[in-house]
Amino acid sequence: MNLAKNSFDLTLLGVPCEFGNQEMLETYRFPNHKPFATSYKEFVKKYGYGRSLGIFYIYIPTDSYGDSWNIRTEEIKATYYEDVLNDDVWFEIKPDGTKELLLNLVPFGWSENGHYLFWDITSEPTLGEYDIYLSNFKEIGFKKIASSLYEEAFAFQDVLAGDRSVRTSSTLFPLS
């Protein structure tokens, strides 16, 4: 995997039409004062909201829309965050997860197969980027799959290759 990759190699089917709240994309800061990842901002500006790799939805800041990053992130965190704080972890966290890591993860995507994407906002493998983890809160635990969205297509295909129910491709379908 090329850690220096800094562009996307996705085939776009259709015309992007929902690019979200661009002001929030540029000005939002996490509690640790870091901005959205550089690759995420480029992805949102170039592709907007849509289905990537055939099954993944990358949430973008779209104010009050149901699949907005600002809404879905909080909904997903609400399913596990308090349990982690209370040391009542009911799901698998290995191979790459720890309780400390779970407290620093920020969800930003979901697949039709129930896999979630998370940033570790305390990491910075390269300037302006965050490590990306994948989990379905079941048997795969939390697995580090990439160090930026530039890498994600290859990483998802590698991680999910053994799951016959998952069909991935390097195609993005814009949604409105």
Stockholm file with secondary structure:
# STOCKHOLM 1.0

chainA/1-176         MNLAKNSFDLTLLGVPCEFGNQEMLETYRFPNHKPFATSYKEFVKKYGYGRSLGIFYIYIPTDSYGDSWNIRTEEIKATYYEDVLNDDVWFEIKPDGTKELLLNLVPFGWSENGHYLFWDITSEPTLGEYDIYLSNFKEIGFKKIASSLYEEAFAFQDVLAGDRSVRTSSTLFPLS
#=GR chainA/1-176 SS CCTTCCSCCCEECSCCCCCCCHHHHHHCCCTTSCCSCHHHHHHHHHHCSEEETTTEEECCCCTTCTTCHHHHHHHHHHTTHHHHHTTCCCSCCTTTCCHHHHHHEEEEEEETTSCEEEEETTCCSSTTCCEEEEECSSTTCEEEEESSHHHHHHHHHHHHTTCTTCCCCSEEEECC
#=GC SS_cons         CCTTCCSCCCEECSCCCCCCCHHHHHHCCCTTSCCSCHHHHHHHHHHCSEEETTTEEECCCCTTCTTCHHHHHHHHHHTTHHHHHTTCCCSCCTTTCCHHHHHHEEEEEEETTSCEEEEETTCCSSTTCCEEEEECSSTTCEEEEESSHHHHHHHHHHHHTTCTTCCCCSEEEECC
//
